[in-house]
Amino acid sequence: MNNKFRELLKNEYVILDGAMGTMLQAAGMKMGETPEVLSITNPQLLTDIHSQYIKAGSQVVYANTFGANAYKLEGCGYSLEDIVEASIANARRASDENPLPDGSRALVALDIGPIGQLMEPTGTLSFEEAYEMYAQIVKAGKSADLIVFETMTDLLEVKAGVLAAKENSDLPVMVTMTFEMNNRTFTGVSVPSMAITLSGLGVDALGVNCSLGPKELEPVVKTLSEWTKLPIVLKPNAGLPDPKTNMYNLSPKDFAESVKELLVYGIKAFGGCCGTNPDFIRELSSMLKENGNPEVVHGTVGAAVCSPTQAVAISEPRIIGERINPTGKKLFKEALINNDIDYILNQALEQVKAGADILDVNVGLPGIDEKEMMVNVIKALQGVVDVPLQIDSTIPEVLEAALRIYNGKPIVNSVNGEENSLNTVLPLVKKYGAAVVGLTLDENGIPKKAEERFAIAKKIMDRAVAIGIPKEDVFIDCLTLTASAEQEAVMETLHALNRVKNELGLKTVLGVSNISFGLPNRELVNHIFLAMALNNGLDLPIINPNNEAMTGTVRAYKLLANYDRNSVDFIKAYANMPKVKKIVVDDNVSQQPGAAGVSDGASGGVPAGSAEALMHAVLNGLKTEGAQCTEELLKSMDSMDIVNEILIPALDRIGADFESGKIFLPQLILSAGVAQAAFQVIKKHMVNNNSAPVSKDKIVIATVKGDVHDIGKNIVKVLLENYGYDVIDLGKDVEYQAVVDAVKEHNAKLVGLSALMTTTLVSMENTIKLIHENNLDCKIMVGGAVLTPEYAKQIHADFYAKDAKESVDIAKRVLG
Amino acid sequence: MKESIRLGKLNKKEALKYLGYGNNEPDEKILKLLDKCEEELLETARPQMVYRCFDITEGEKGIEVEGTNLCLKGNSIREHLEGCDKAVLLCATVSAAVDKLLRKLEIEDMASMVVMDSLSSVAVEQVCDKAEEMIAAEFSDYYQTWRFGIGYGDLPLTLQSDFLKALDAEKRVGVFATASSLLTPRKSVTCIIGLSKTPVSKKRRGCQTCNMKDRCIYRGTDSGCSSRQD
């Protein structure tokens, strides 16, 4: 194992190199050229640059491999392997020719930058593709002394890189990311999120490079020093560029002086990025020699988990939302079976709005591929919510698949005291740097007595620590039993919790609603038990945050226990509390205050709950009223009659008004939203009565391969669903074959394809071609900004839809 | 030059045009929705832009951008840059945070999403407006052409990736091109502004020659489609 860099990190400080791009541009390279090619075409230039840095004091030089990935090198005429090897050889030659003053040799880093594509869901690069690309570079760069990822802006891309590095080599890994003035990267990654995620993944050093000068980076370095115990790396630009000349504003001396101001935060490795040259490194080196580098203890924040944008320190009670779980929920189960991810996303957004700090995610259901579903759900959830997630499964393969693609540091739910569980789950937690919930049960079940549960908690902690999981990442669940069945056990749970918290110093987690099973007035029992648990030291209550009494209990506790300073959060939550209790119509129908959900009494003088009132609600975009009316109507009217006699005619009227220019797109969508809410109520009613769901034929829709503009397609989906069609939405950037597979699987008679740009029309044509080659008995409709009826014909589509309304007309024509 | 930009009020009239309203007045409900979306967008968006000015020369294959490996091909861009000896390459974005906001609204409330989508298109154009003002101030002795979007006319959209490289846009503003030359984050714009010592015709190329002329919803509006991408 090459440990030279780890040895180097034991020194008082480490000097890295300065900019490569700046030096190459100074030597005449054009903007937009592929700099890595120079490693082969002009090796002497590269060796000279590295030599200059080593002579200036650099103990580590970065090989010219920043953009040496399959995507950026495409068409450059050389193989990635040849370029990486040549680049490392150039740096190695410089290192060999220029021994450091103490006789040692400067280390050579395999330098890896971003792939050059945004990751899903904003871009099209998948985690798996990023991993493969990074693995190729890592394998090609084995002769380096360490691997550096720099100028990174996406935490998931970094994770793909670090995993590729660790799984394909044993070299030390260092990561620096690039932050803007708002202390976030372009993709929104926060400094604490970077710190705790990468500390968990076991990198050797981490820090910041590029974008700003040392002075501007002070807040980033300061935050970093609070959130990580690992060696910190600083590689700033030479100040800020002058708008007129594009030249950076710091001299080498000023640069070193500015860096000196940051030494109080405990930085280990120093270098420069854009605009710096060997003079900057020389000044940096003499500043450190003269001044010394004080040892600073950093990384004082304790237990924490995160998403890329939000870190949650478990320094006070935090609510874990429990609603993403099919247990006992018919609609949720149906959503899983139908692959209805939007339903799950809705559950997530609702809980976050209600006050959840973390969301538990459980998608286990017999008959579905839990692993695939878990991965899809986590990817989709992280595309819309900022809160960290808790991955909840009993199957280690599911946990691992989710841990791999999770962006940030999650909680694993759960491990327990059984040997098998400890041996399979803990290594995953360690490898992927997660936190873990430890259940106090083992081969013999749940112990009755507090001391036995305490003993299991200690065992879990010891085993975790033994394999290198920090103690602070173990959260213990002392398990709630049902009071009606085992009344004497209630206090045992709380005693165990108290001891785990105070004697072991671990964070605690507890699902509380089980306590009241079989009792009347469950809510009362639940929230009193929650208050008791909090007072015994519960950190992470797992509750339904949509239940006001539960969330309110946590809020009130935090106020009374002096966590919520000056009652800020409490007042924010309740200052505008409505006097009347809100009627919850359907926990899946979101409400937009000020928009669709305003109950402004504008029912137009028609009796509430009547057919006219529902018609009025749809026509006027009143979502809450529409849902309420439907609920009322269901008491006296057949659900199919509501659909056929009220909703469809209302939608037809809206559609006709849209077509004739009387109303416009937002109003059309508002009405569609009301109809959607009404359908949800009907669906829930039918599922609860075990009747067959209302749905007509299936339609497969997709935004074609290469295209990420899916808004039009999504509008089409809403309208088609309004008319009762079962829409199989394949999303955006969809492979040709995936469309064919879906048509076959669902025996769909109609396919809708959308493409926005001229460059992606060819994908549309190819998709159609493949559908025809497979002799599928289905019609194809197409739409999108640059399409014309003529072009649609030319690529052998059956229909051209100029807008969403027309797609419904086509569906009616084809499917009835 | 790279700059973070603060957006003021958004031009809602323009957003309504994108939504197909033309000169029709929206109702109270839609106006309220616009206000709410504007507030949320201004809170979420992190507008960024980068531009650089290059000398240009007419080469055999097209217009060469000095100091880069860019060659601008086609008749439209040649006409656009006629008489110009410099061109400013500009890339602007309202950031990936807006993509996330749109995804969230798509789940929560489709109508808000549609309105937010048009407002964010307006927002990125306003970032370009600000950039244009800065360019005007910086090159005060030059006449400026309008913003010619990459992919407009017969300038190929496939230029996107090289254009971004010449600006180092990936590193400076976090804008990337996909393999099919679409910009990500979604609400981003790339365009070219010609600089000339002599007056240039500010008039846009007419809609008559555009392949969208029969279906374009922006046709006949004051600003036409401009460099709008989305």
Contacts between the chains, C-beta under 8 A, distances in Angstrom:
chain1	res1	chain2	res2	distance
A	30	B	67	5.9
A	30	B	68	5.6
A	30	B	69	5.6
A	31	B	52	8.0
A	31	B	67	6.0
A	31	B	68	4.6
A	31	B	69	7.9
A	31	B	165	7.2
A	31	B	166	4.9
A	31	B	167	7.8
A	31	B	168	7.0
A	32	B	68	4.8
A	32	B	69	4.9
A	32	B	70	6.5
A	32	B	162	5.8
A	32	B	165	4.0
A	32	B	166	4.3
A	33	B	69	5.9
A	114	B	170	7.1
A	116	B	170	6.2
A	116	B	176	6.5
A	117	B	176	5.6
A	117	B	178	6.7
A	117	B	179	7.7
A	117	B	184	7.9
A	118	B	96	7.0
A	118	B	176	4.8
A	118	B	178	7.9
A	118	B	184	4.3
A	118	B	185	7.1
A	121	B	99	7.6
A	121	B	103	6.7
A	122	B	96	4.7
A	122	B	99	4.4
A	122	B	100	7.4
A	122	B	184	5.5
A	122	B	185	5.7
A	122	B	186	7.3
A	123	B	176	6.2
A	123	B	178	6.4
A	123	B	184	4.3
A	124	B	178	5.0
A	124	B	179	7.0
A	124	B	184	7.6
A	151	B	171	6.3
A	153	B	174	6.1
A	178	B	171	7.5
A	180	B	4	7.2
A	180	B	46	7.7
A	180	B	48	8.0
A	181	B	4	6.1
A	182	B	4	7.9
A	182	B	46	6.7
A	184	B	46	7.9
A	185	B	174	7.8
A	186	B	48	7.7
A	186	B	95	6.8
A	186	B	96	6.7
A	186	B	173	7.3
A	186	B	174	2.8
A	187	B	96	5.2
A	187	B	174	6.9
A	188	B	95	7.9
A	188	B	96	6.6
A	188	B	97	5.6
A	188	B	100	7.6
A	210	B	171	6.9
A	211	B	171	8.0
A	241	B	1	7.2
A	241	B	2	7.1
A	243	B	1	4.2
A	243	B	3	7.8
A	243	B	138	7.1
A	244	B	1	7.9
A	244	B	138	7.0
A	246	B	1	7.2
A	246	B	52	7.3
A	342	B	107	5.8
A	345	B	107	4.6
A	346	B	107	5.7
A	346	B	108	7.5
A	349	B	104	6.7
A	349	B	107	6.0
A	349	B	108	5.8
A	383	B	100	6.9
A	383	B	103	5.4
A	384	B	100	6.8
A	384	B	103	5.1
A	384	B	104	4.6
A	384	B	107	6.2
A	385	B	104	7.7
A	590	B	107	7.7
A	590	B	108	4.6
A	590	B	109	6.2
A	592	B	108	7.0
A	592	B	109	4.6
A	592	B	111	7.9
A	592	B	112	6.1
A	594	B	32	5.6
A	594	B	33	7.5
A	594	B	36	5.2
A	595	B	29	7.5
A	595	B	32	6.9
A	595	B	33	5.0
A	595	B	36	6.4
A	595	B	109	6.4
A	595	B	111	6.7
A	595	B	112	5.9
A	596	B	109	6.0
A	596	B	111	6.2
A	596	B	112	8.0
A	620	B	29	7.9
A	621	B	29	6.3
A	621	B	111	7.2
A	661	B	24	7.9
A	664	B	19	5.9
A	664	B	20	5.1
A	664	B	21	5.2
A	664	B	24	7.0
A	664	B	26	7.2
A	664	B	30	7.8
A	665	B	19	5.2
A	665	B	20	5.3
A	665	B	114	5.9
A	666	B	19	5.9
A	666	B	26	7.6
A	666	B	30	5.2
A	666	B	33	6.7
A	666	B	111	5.4
A	666	B	114	5.6
A	666	B	115	5.5
A	667	B	27	7.5
A	667	B	29	7.9
A	667	B	30	6.8
A	669	B	110	5.0
A	669	B	111	4.3
A	669	B	114	5.2
A	670	B	29	7.3
A	670	B	111	4.4
A	672	B	110	6.8
A	673	B	109	6.5
A	673	B	110	5.6
A	673	B	111	5.7
A	676	B	110	7.9
A	706	B	178	6.7
A	706	B	179	6.3
A	706	B	180	3.4
A	706	B	182	7.5
A	707	B	180	6.7
A	707	B	182	6.8
A	708	B	178	6.5
A	708	B	182	5.8
A	708	B	184	6.5
A	708	B	186	6.7
A	709	B	182	7.0
A	709	B	186	6.8
A	709	B	230	6.2
A	711	B	102	7.6
A	711	B	113	7.4
A	711	B	114	7.4
A	711	B	117	5.6
A	714	B	106	5.9
A	714	B	110	7.4
A	714	B	113	7.8
A	715	B	110	7.1
A	715	B	114	6.9
A	718	B	110	5.5
A	756	B	182	7.9
A	756	B	230	7.4
A	757	B	151	7.5
A	757	B	157	6.6
A	757	B	180	7.0
A	757	B	181	7.4
A	757	B	182	5.9
A	758	B	151	7.3
A	758	B	157	6.2
A	759	B	157	5.3
A	759	B	158	6.8
A	759	B	180	4.5
A	759	B	181	4.9
A	759	B	182	7.2
A	760	B	180	5.1
A	760	B	182	7.4
A	763	B	180	7.3
A	785	B	212	7.9
A	786	B	211	7.8
A	786	B	212	7.3
A	788	B	214	7.6
A	788	B	215	7.1
A	802	B	215	7.3
